[in-house]
Amino acid sequence: MSWSFSIGRILGSDLRVHATFFLLLMWIGASAYMDDGPMAALENVAFVVALFACVVAHEFGHALTARRYGIKTPDITLLPIGGMARLERMPEKPAQEITVALAGPAVNIVIWLVLTLILGAKTSITGFTDIENVEIGFLQRLAVVNLFLALFNLLPAFPMDGGRVFRAFLALSMDRARATRIAAMAGQALAFLFGWLGLTSGNPVLVLIAVFIFMAATAENSDVALHEVARTLKARDAMITSFETLSPDDSLQAATAALIRTTQHEFPVKDHGGQLVGFLTRNALFEALNGDNAPNHIAQITTGNIPTVQLSDPLDHALDHLFRNAAPALAVLNPAGDMIGYITRENMGELMVVRGRGGRG
């Protein structure tokens, strides 16, 4: 995710923090300082840090449970509105998806039990409505928030964990794509509700959450629809076969000329022996052209370690490779091992649109 950076690896996953998270800390600290002084600012910032530690634990509940089913979690990102664990894929067996989805809220329930039963924190209804009041007590506020996180995430709508449980139960009696559409529609309806509440109450956080929920529900629906289309196709059906290539020792000027001359957004870079070295993307070229120290050759801005698939590989497997490796493209090889085409996210999206229209026609 752009605007995020790594702060280390924990249990096999890269823990990342979005830059806007620090803006949140600054805003909370400044607001508390102006209202109640430096001690209040320190306590509020410490509370937010403790809260997001619980959010990280929630996401690792998903990640470690998914690992039981052979699903890795490359990274977990902290955002101002919560955390996001990027699993390689969601388990498609309903029972496994339910287990992975419930693991996150279960972690928050365990934290709540520890804070209340062992450390003596009290949970009351007033705590939910007055969470910003430092007089309530640090541990009590933290207990209330963990209970809220568990209950909120169990709402039966995407992208909450309850939405995934809802989708899994629906998938027992219908195909996964239809179940996803229904769960996504529930998520979008919830987003409109939060947006309306945020606008009428003047709460910008609710509006931000509404936007996130709507976008995440839409993205999940599109992703599942894309995989459903890909199940029936092979890599050969989606690959780009008409393209120009570049050489590692080509200049930026040569790459720019190729960019203007063609409609390509990415260029395969091959060595003099015809072997694929990597891909040069349009964004990488633009950044190099606008930089202070432009490289002499495109080899310095070429993305390497490009994943490959065979012509006859199922397209949904190719799609998993493409997103799992966060690569600009996926190279398609013939039986001799030569690259004869490539697949990008963009042309996969175009294929989905074409196939979807064809299916309705």
Backbone hydrogen bonds, N-H to C=O, Kabsch-Sander energy under -0.5 kcal/mol:
donor,donor_aa,acceptor,acceptor_aa,energy
4,S,1,M,-0.8
5,F,17,V,-1.9
7,I,15,L,-2.9
8,G,15,L,-0.6
10,I,13,S,-2.7
13,S,10,I,-1.9
14,D,74,P,-2.3
15,L,8,G,-3.0
15,L,13,S,-0.6
16,R,14,D,-0.6
16,R,76,I,-3.4
17,V,5,F,-2.5
18,H,78,L,-2.7
19,A,3,W,-3.2
21,F,18,H,-1.9
22,F,18,H,-0.5
22,F,19,A,-1.0
23,L,19,A,-0.8
24,L,20,T,-1.8
25,L,21,F,-1.9
26,M,22,F,-2.4
27,W,23,L,-2.5
28,I,24,L,-2.7
29,G,25,L,-2.8
30,A,26,M,-2.7
31,S,27,W,-2.3
32,A,28,I,-2.3
33,Y,29,G,-2.1
34,M,30,A,-2.3
35,D,31,S,-1.6
36,D,32,A,-3.2
37,G,32,A,-0.7
37,G,33,Y,-1.5
41,A,37,G,-1.7
42,L,38,P,-2.5
43,E,39,M,-2.4
44,N,40,A,-2.5
45,V,41,A,-2.3
46,A,42,L,-2.4
47,F,43,E,-2.3
48,V,44,N,-2.2
49,V,45,V,-2.3
50,A,46,A,-2.4
51,L,47,F,-2.8
52,F,48,V,-2.5
53,A,49,V,-1.5
54,C,50,A,-1.6
55,V,51,L,-1.7
56,V,52,F,-2.3
57,A,53,A,-2.1
58,H,54,C,-2.2
59,E,55,V,-2.3
60,F,56,V,-2.4
61,G,57,A,-1.5
62,H,58,H,-1.3
63,A,59,E,-2.4
64,L,60,F,-2.8
65,T,61,G,-1.4
66,A,62,H,-2.7
67,R,63,A,-1.8
68,R,64,L,-0.7
68,R,65,T,-0.8
69,Y,66,A,-1.6
70,G,67,R,-1.8
71,I,66,A,-2.0
72,K,70,G,-0.6
75,D,86,R,-0.7
76,I,14,D,-2.7
77,T,84,M,-2.5
78,L,16,R,-2.5
79,L,77,T,-0.5
79,L,82,G,-3.8
82,G,79,L,-1.8
84,M,77,T,-1.9
86,R,75,D,-2.7
86,R,84,M,-0.6
87,L,85,A,-1.2
88,E,72,K,-2.6
97,E,93,K,-2.5
98,I,94,P,-2.4
99,T,95,A,-1.9
100,V,96,Q,-2.6
101,A,97,E,-2.5
102,L,98,I,-2.4
103,A,99,T,-1.1
104,G,100,V,-0.6
104,G,101,A,-0.5
106,A,102,L,-2.0
107,V,103,A,-1.4
107,V,104,G,-0.7
108,N,104,G,-1.4
109,I,105,P,-2.2
110,V,106,A,-2.2
111,I,107,V,-2.4
112,W,108,N,-2.4
113,L,109,I,-2.5
114,V,110,V,-2.4
115,L,111,I,-2.5
116,T,112,W,-2.2
117,L,113,L,-3.0
118,I,113,L,-0.7
118,I,114,V,-1.3
119,L,114,V,-2.0
121,A,115,L,-3.2
124,S,122,K,-0.5
127,G,124,S,-0.7
128,F,124,S,-0.7
128,F,125,I,-1.0
129,T,125,I,-0.9
130,D,126,T,-1.4
133,N,130,D,-1.6
134,V,132,E,-0.7
136,I,133,N,-1.4
137,G,134,V,-0.7
141,R,137,G,-2.4
142,L,138,F,-2.2
143,A,139,L,-2.4
144,V,140,Q,-2.4
145,V,141,R,-2.4
146,N,142,L,-2.1
147,L,143,A,-2.1
148,F,144,V,-2.4
149,L,145,V,-2.9
150,A,146,N,-2.0
151,L,147,L,-2.3
152,F,148,F,-3.3
153,N,149,L,-2.3
154,L,150,A,-0.7
154,L,151,L,-0.7
155,L,152,F,-1.6
157,A,155,L,-2.6
158,F,183,A,-1.5
160,M,157,A,-1.6
162,G,153,N,-3.3
163,G,155,L,-0.5
163,G,157,A,-0.8
163,G,160,M,-0.7
164,R,160,M,-1.3
165,V,161,D,-2.0
166,F,162,G,-2.5
167,R,163,G,-2.6
168,A,164,R,-2.3
169,F,165,V,-2.3
170,L,166,F,-2.2
171,A,167,R,-2.3
172,L,169,F,-1.0
173,S,170,L,-1.7
174,M,170,L,-0.8
179,A,175,D,-2.2
180,T,176,R,-2.4
181,R,177,A,-2.1
182,I,178,R,-2.1
183,A,179,A,-2.2
184,A,180,T,-2.8
185,M,181,R,-2.3
186,A,182,I,-1.9
187,G,183,A,-1.9
188,Q,184,A,-2.5
189,A,185,M,-2.2
190,L,186,A,-2.1
191,A,187,G,-2.1
192,F,188,Q,-2.1
193,L,189,A,-1.8
194,F,190,L,-2.6
195,G,191,A,-2.7
196,W,192,F,-2.3
197,L,193,L,-2.5
198,G,194,F,-2.7
199,L,195,G,-2.3
200,T,196,W,-2.5
201,S,197,L,-1.8
202,G,198,G,-0.8
203,N,198,G,-2.1
207,V,203,N,-1.3
208,L,204,P,-2.3
209,I,205,V,-2.6
210,A,206,L,-2.4
211,V,207,V,-2.2
212,F,208,L,-2.2
213,I,209,I,-2.8
214,F,210,A,-2.5
215,M,211,V,-2.4
216,A,212,F,-2.7
217,A,213,I,-2.6
218,T,214,F,-2.1
219,A,215,M,-2.5
220,E,216,A,-2.4
221,N,217,A,-2.0
222,S,218,T,-2.2
223,D,219,A,-2.5
224,V,220,E,-2.3
225,A,221,N,-2.2
226,L,222,S,-2.4
227,H,223,D,-2.1
228,E,224,V,-2.2
229,V,225,A,-2.0
230,A,226,L,-2.3
231,R,227,H,-1.5
232,T,229,V,-1.1
233,L,230,A,-1.4
235,A,313,D,-2.3
236,R,311,L,-1.7
237,D,234,K,-1.3
238,A,235,A,-1.3
239,M,235,A,-1.1
240,I,342,Y,-3.5
241,T,239,M,-0.5
243,F,241,T,-0.7
246,L,268,P,-2.5
250,D,247,S,-2.2
255,A,251,S,-1.9
256,T,252,L,-2.6
257,A,253,Q,-2.3
258,A,254,A,-1.9
259,L,255,A,-2.1
260,I,256,T,-2.2
261,R,257,A,-2.2
262,T,258,A,-1.7
267,F,280,L,-2.5
269,V,278,G,-3.0
270,K,246,L,-2.5
270,K,268,P,-0.6
271,D,275,Q,-2.5
274,G,271,D,-1.9
277,V,269,V,-3.6
278,G,269,V,-1.4
279,F,303,T,-2.4
280,L,267,F,-2.6
281,T,279,F,-0.6
282,R,265,H,-2.4
285,L,281,T,-2.0
286,F,282,R,-2.5
287,E,283,N,-2.5
288,A,284,A,-2.0
289,L,285,L,-2.3
290,N,286,F,-1.9
291,G,287,E,-0.7
291,G,288,A,-0.5
294,A,292,D,-0.6
298,I,250,D,-2.3
299,A,248,P,-1.8
300,Q,297,H,-1.2
301,I,298,I,-1.7
302,T,299,A,-0.8
303,T,279,F,-2.9
304,G,302,T,-0.6
309,V,331,A,-2.2
311,L,333,L,-1.3
313,D,310,Q,-1.6
315,L,230,A,-0.6
315,L,233,L,-2.4
316,D,230,A,-0.8
318,A,314,P,-1.7
319,L,315,L,-2.5
320,D,316,D,-1.9
321,H,317,H,-2.0
322,L,318,A,-2.2
323,F,319,L,-2.1
324,R,320,D,-2.6
325,N,321,H,-1.9
327,A,322,L,-1.1
330,L,343,I,-2.3
331,A,307,P,-2.2
332,V,341,G,-3.0
333,L,309,V,-3.0
333,L,331,A,-0.5
334,N,338,D,-2.3
337,G,334,N,-2.6
340,I,332,V,-2.5
341,G,332,V,-1.0
342,Y,240,I,-1.3
343,I,330,L,-2.4
348,M,344,T,-1.6
349,G,345,R,-2.2
350,E,346,E,-2.1
351,L,347,N,-2.1
352,M,348,M,-2.2
353,V,349,G,-2.0
354,V,350,E,-2.4
355,R,351,L,-3.1
356,G,352,M,-2.6
357,R,353,V,-2.2
358,G,354,V,-2.4
359,G,355,R,-2.5
360,R,356,G,-1.5
361,G,357,R,-1.7
